[in-house]
Amino acid sequence: MVEQACRPDSVRRPEHGSGVTMPYLTTDADLISRAWEQAAAKDFPLAEPVLELEQQLDYGRRAVVVHVPQSWPHGHFCHNCGHRYPCRIVLWGMRLLQARGWDLPSVIDLIEAIQAGERL
């Protein structure tokens, strides 16, 4: 019988604003920087700017902070969609932020701030 505790679905998430950090999520700068480099290397089609710049940045920031790496004994997976990290959505979000002038330290700071309980 397989233990339920080894499945990502069984991880209990803390309530928003409870001040509880999420130790099972990682802000490993090496993982995030590799995803950043992959996003720069891939030619993701970014749509013509139909939305205002702030709306575009909002979508990119949300993609980056929601699709964070989660460490498991068998590798790193996306916390949101369960695919291997980096998933397509985080790569798209990082590519969008790169195209809008963001740098890697800003993205890492954003992810750490969100995991510490700050709001987007």
N, C-alpha and C positions, 0 to 999 in steps of 0.2 A: 504494500500500500504506500502510495506516495504522500509525503507530508504536504499539507496545504501551505505551510509557511514558506516553501521554496518557490511558490508561484508569485509573480509580480502583482496579480490581481488581489492577493490576500494582504498586501501591505496597507495598513491603515494610515490614512493621511490625516494630519492634524487640522483642526479647524482654522480657517483664515483669521489671522489677528490674535491667535492664542499665544504667540511668542515662542512656540515650539519650533525648533529647527527640524529640517528633514535630513537626518543623517544618512539615509540610504541614497540620497542624491549626491552627485559629485560635481564640484566646480573645478575639477582637475584641469589646470590651465593647459596641460599638454594635449588632452583630448579636445578641448575647445579650440586650441590653436591649429590642430590638425584638421578639424572641421572647417575652420576659417580658411586654411590654405586650399582645401578641396573645393570650397565654394568659389574661391578666386580662380581656380584652375578650370572649373566647369563653366560652360557657357549657358547658364540658365537664361531662358528667354524672359526678360522682364518686360511686362506689358508697357505700352505707351502710357505716359503719366496722365491717366484720366482723373485720378484722385488728386487732391491737393497734397503737397509735400508732407504735411503733418500727418495726414491719414496714411500715406505710404509708410512713413516711419513707424507709425503705430502698429501696422500689420507686421512689419519686419521685427519690431521689438517683441511683440506678442509671440511670434513664431520662435524666436530665439529663447525666450524665457519659459515657454510652455514645453518645448521639445528639448529638454535638457538630458544629459546622460545619467543613466542609473546603473550602478555597478552591481553585477551579479557574478557568481562564481564562474559562469560560462561566458562572460564577456560584458560589454557595455551595450545597453539598449536604451532606446528613447523612452523617457518616462511617460509620455503621452500616448504614442501610437504603438509602442512595443517593437518597432523595427530596430535593426542594428544601428547604433549611433555612429556617425551622423545620418539621420533620416533625410529624406528628400525635402521635407518642409523646413527643417532647420538650415539646410544648405541654401534653400531659396531665401529664407529670411536673412541669413548672413550675407548672401550675394546682394540682396536689396540694400542692406545697411552699408555694404562696401561701396555700392554705386552712389549712395547718398553721402559719402564722406566719413563714415564711422571707421574707427580703428579697433584692433583686437582688445587692447586694455579697456576701452569703453564698454565693449560687449561683456567682458569678464566681470567688470564692476557692476554692470546692470544685472547679470545673473546672480551674483553674490548678494546684491541689495534685495532682490526679490525673494531669494531663499531666506534672507534674514527677516522677512516679514514686511518689507516696504511695499507700497502699492505702485503699480505701473503708471 
